[in-house]
Amino acid sequence: MRDKKKDLPYLLCLLVMPVLGLLYKLLNTDTREAVILSTDIDALIPFVPVFIVPYIIWYAFILLYLFYFWYKDIPIFIKTLSVIVIGELVCFVIYFYFQTTVPRPDLAGDGVFVNLVRMIYSHDQPYNAFPSIHVLTTFSIILANINIKNKHSFHSAFVPIMGSLIIISTLFVKQHYILDMVGSIFLTAFIYGIIFELYGVSTKKSNQAYLKE
């Protein structure tokens, strides 16, 4: 096992995450005319409070797997974080010029899951919907995990399963519409393709040099 002490400075890159969170909050307002991107299919999707569980798990899922990628493969860690940062910056530009909103259902009762939904609603205004950052970051982790070599079978199964639950949870707790989800997937795939494929040769070289150290 290689010594990870020399890789600790790379973790400083994670400090960009709270900065992105601050920018998100600054843009999460209705000061601009917000558009509703609902489709006929969205009207058929029920509100299912239990899906707030994977929705909330997202917060730990992203951070823990970025740490995991740092531990397993520095180049993939850097490129995954790059996909997330670039993707979120693109989202912020869209939020500024094309703000969307998702009307929320009336919450009745005080069950555990309903209360969790109520908590999320109280901390996150119903804007900044298209594209979905929940979906963008989760799909980035799913794609990056494919490139991790010699990973435990648990991660091979857990990441796509939990990632899929997180993605669809955004629809069932009425935080996003289908277009928000699809837009994020296409955006992530586009950025991912540029960074991982267009610069694939340099990635392989960096991996080879890293393994020789």
N, C-alpha and C positions, 0 to 999 in steps of 0.2 A: 504493500500500500504506500503510495507516494505521500510525502510530507505535505500536508495542506497548509502549514503555517505560511509558506511563501505565497499562497493564494488568497490570504485574508484581505489584502487591499482591494481585491475584486468585489468584495461584499459592500464596499463603499458605494458601488454603483446603485445599490438598492435605495440609497438616499433620494433617488429621483422619484421614488414612488409617492412619498408624502407631498412632494411638490406637485405631482400630477393630480393628487387628490385635492389639493387646494385650488388648482385651476378648474377642476370639475365643479367644485362648490361655487366658485365665482360665476360660472356659466349656467348653473342650475337654477335659473330664474325665468319668470314670464315677462321680462322687460321687452322682449321681442314677440311679435305675433307668432304663436305656436300653432303648428299644423298637426292634425290627427291622421295617422297613416293606417287606420283600421281597414281590414278587408272583410269579406263575407266569411272567410275561414276563421278569422279572429273571433267573430261573433259566436261561432260554434264551440270555441274553447271555453270550458267551464272554469270558474274560480275554485281552485283546490288549495285550501290553506296549508295542508301538510307539505306542499312543495316549498314552503318557506324554509324548510330544513336544509335542503341542498343549496337553496339560494344564499343562505347565511354561511354555509360551509365554504362557499367560494372564497371568503376572506382569508381563511387559513389555507385553503387548497392552493391558491396562487403563490402565496409567500413560501409555504413549505416546499413546493416543487421547484421554486426558483433556488432555494437553498440546496435541494437535492441535485439539481443540475450543476450548481456550483461545485458540489462535492464530486460528482461523477465526471464532468466534462466542462472545463472552463470555456472553450470556444462556443459550445452550445448554450451555456449560461449567458454569455455576452450577447449572442445573436438572438436568443429568446427575449431577453430584456430589451434589445433593440427593436424587435418586432412590436413589443408592447408599447414602448415609448413612442415610436413613430406612429403606430396605429392610434394611440390616444391623442396625439397632437393633431392628426388628421380629423379625428372625431371632434376635437375642440373647435377646429375651424368650421366644421359643419354645424356644430351647435350654435356658433356665433351668427352664422349667416342663414341657417335653416333650422330654427328651433322647432322641435316637435314635442307633443305631450301625449300622455296616456291617461284618460279619465279612469279614476279608480272606483271600484265597487263600494257600496255601503257595507261597513263591517258590523255584523250583528253578533252578539254573544261575547263571552269572555273566556273561551277555551284557550289552551296553551298555544296552538298554532295561530289562531286568530289574533291573539295578543302579540305574537311575534311579528305577524304581518303589520299590525297596528304600529309596532315599534319601528319597523323599517319605513313605513309610510311617513312617520313623524320625523325621521331623520333624513329622508331623501325626497325632495320635491319631485313631482311627476313630469319632469322635463329631461333634457339631454337623453332622449330615447333612441334616436337614429343617428348612427349605428349604436348598438348596445356594447358598452365597455365590459359588462359581465361576460358577454359572449366572445368578444374579441380576445380578452385575456385568457379565458378558458380554452378556446380553440387554439391559441398560441401554445399553451402547455401541452395539449393533446398532440399537436403536430411535432413539437420539439421532442416529446417523449419517445416518439418513433425512432429518433436518431440516437438515443442513448443506447450504447452497447453494453452487453453483459449486465443488464438490469435484472432484478428479481422478477419472477413471474407475477408476483403481486402487483407490481407497478404496471406491467404490461396489460393487466386486466382492469385494475382499479382506475387508472387515469381515464381511459375512454368511457368507462361506465359512469363514474362519478361526474366526469366532464359533461357527458350527455345529459345527465340528470340536472346539472346546474344550468345548462343551456335551455332545456325545456321548462325549467322552473320559472324562468323569466316570463314565460307565457301564462303559466297556470296561476301565478300570483299577481298577474295583471300589471307587471312593471314594464313590459314591452309587447310589441306586436311582431307578427311574423316578418314583416319587412325589416324591422330593426335587427332581428336575428340573422336573416339572410344577408343583409347588407354587411354585417360584421364578419360573417364567414367569408364572404368574397373579399373584403378588405384585408383580412388576416392572411388569406391564401395568397393574395397578390403581393403583399409586403414580404411574407415568408418566402415566396418563390424568388423574389429579388435577392434577399439576403442569403438564403441558404443555397439556392441554385445558381444564381448569377455569380456569386462569390464562392461557389463550391470548391474550386481548385485551391484557393487560399485557405479555406477551412481545413482541407485535407492536409495541407502543408503545415498549418499551425498545430494540428493534432499530432503529426509525425514528430515535429520539433518538441512538442510538449512531452511526448512519451519518452524521448531520448534524454530528457533532463534528469 
